[in-house]
Amino acid sequence: MKLPNPLRRFFPTPPPPPLPPPPPANNPLPFLLAAVGGGLLIWLLLRRPSPNSPTLLHNIKVKLFTNEDTFNLHKTLGIACLVSYIYRFSHVGSADMNFTTGPLTLLSVALHLVLSVSSLIFHIPIKRIVGGYRIWPEYRLHSIVFATRSLTTMSLTWYELKYGLEPNYYLNMAIVIGTIIAADLSSMSMGPPGTAGRSSTIQDLDAGPATRFFFSVMQFHATMGCMLGVRRFSTQFVYVWIIQFNAFLMTIRRKNLAPHSALVTTYGLMLVFGFCVASHEQASVGAVPMINTLANLAAVLRVGFGTPKYPLWIGMGVLTQLARPTIEEGSPLASLWPYAWAASVAAVLAAGARKLRKRPVDAAKPAEAAAVLDTPIVAGTPATSEYATKVL
């Protein structure tokens, strides 16, 4: 049975790529990566910065284990998801992180979804803390919404591959638009713009303007990755990792277990890694120049010209559908995409330079704000966060 698609004659779609082959049974790389990663983690937890200082494990136990998680549900789920990430990332590449059409893939999707939702058990300040790299209720709701976006896309891939269906890319467009609606509704539940519970995720972050611009552009690439919908699992799973692990970074910052600047840098490196994985997956269908061109176009239209987000993303969905046939073998337009990609990069850089000229580097924070940043907060912190900004 094939999904009904009355518009297929206007927007033909290529067949889905075959499932990746399983890795060789005697491949030692996954086990070596897991052993190295586990060894480094144990070393970090047990090392003492100075002879009389407590270990990181002791600080984590004191500062992260709160009474709000009475049955340690969230922590148990977090540890299970950490094991899941270690296993999946040890199979990055042609094996598609060892995701299959079996039930374990759906179990993995459910595990990470429940982790995000379980963050609601914690009580956190409604107002964003000065500096911005700490979670607040609006941010938490957005994190659940955007993690669900990628997990839903993974479920769609699983269903189509399981039953041999042609890809229905209109569902990818529906997932993206539905996510934007859900994010707006969650923001509205926190009050009108300008109130204590509302804040722009990236624009209000304590970081340089160039860093904030880079973070924003990466969000457009993530959304276009969902819109493109390559029928593999790795890209969407990396997006979930960025969302949930970034939340952990925000958690340890909130508990003063790591400095702000180091965690912002780590988040940037995570975005770069996610972009590389997404590009690897998009290269499997020859879509790298096309999708990067469209992502950069979306960034220019939104950041450079202030295009309203709903017309923008509906338009990008239509453009993505129209562009799919142009990357098929034999299409006369396929050779033009690299040039369009180069032009789009130049346009993004020009938009960024224009924006940076309008917004000078932020003045230094007052001393009292710095004091707030270094003050521990007792309330519990969830381990979910958002991989999307208000510009989306």
Secondary structure, DSSP 8 states (H G I E B T S, - for coil): -----TTTTTS-------------TT--HHHHHHHHHHHHHHHHHH--SSTTS--HHHHHHHHH--TTSTT-HHHHHHHHHHHHHHHHHTT-STTGGG--SSHHHHHHHHHHHHHHHHGGGS---SS--TTS-S--HHHHHHHHHHHHHHHHHHHHHHHHHHTT----HHHHHHHHHHHHHHHHHHHHTT-STTSTT---TTTTSSS-HHHHHHHHHHHHHHHHHHHH--S-SHHHHHHHHHHHHHHHHHHHHHTTSS-HHHHHHHHHHHHHHHHHHHHHHHHTTT-HHHHHHHHHHHHIIIIIT---HHHHHHHHHHHHHHHGGGGSTT-TTGGGHHHHHHHHHHHHHHHHHHHHHHS-------HHHHHHHTS---S---S---S--TT-
